[in-house]
Amino acid sequence: MCLFGHSVSVVKGVCLLLFLLLIALSSSALNLRRFTGCAVREFTFMAKKPGCGGLHVTTDACWGRCETWEKPIVDPPYIESFQRVCTYNESRLVTVRLPHCLRGCGLCLTRTTECETAV
């Protein structure tokens, strides 16, 4: 028997393949909960200061979890540890102009201004 010009076995094979693909895609969200390692992910931060409006800034950032462990040992330093961390290959400073600032508002200096705020 043919269905739209294809044999039933071909249609069954395509349906099985689509079903397996659907299962794989739907379980990928669950796998993120168990994901161990480093990844690059897009984050949005809010740049703001008193007297000005806020500005959303989107950038790539490190994300992930790494396996770490510690175990006691008899000799100094009395502990053996294994710790991996996610870190950046490069970073760069970016200056943005905040909207709706009050008159006389000046440039923020990173040495005197907190520059880490997550949305």
C-alpha positions, 0 to 999 in steps of 0.5 A: 500500500502507498501513502502519498507515493511512499510505501507504508514502511517509509512513512513509518520510518519517517514517523519514528525518526520524527518521534525520536527527534521530538523526544530528544529536543524535549529532554534537552531542557531537562539535560540543562539541569544536569549540565556540567561544564562551561558554556557561553550564554547571552545575558542582559544587564541594566546600566543605571545610576541615580538621576538617569534612566536605565539602559539594558545592555546585552552581552555574551557571558560565561555560564555553567557548573563545574564538578569540584571536590575536596578530600582530607589527607594526612599531610599538609595542606591537609586537603586535596581539592579539584576545582574547575571554573568557567572564565572568560577568554577575553573581556572589554570595557564598553561605555554607554550613554544613559538616557534621560540624565539630569543636567550636570550628570557626568561620566561614571568612573569604574574605579569609583562606581559599581558596574555589576548589576544583573536584570 
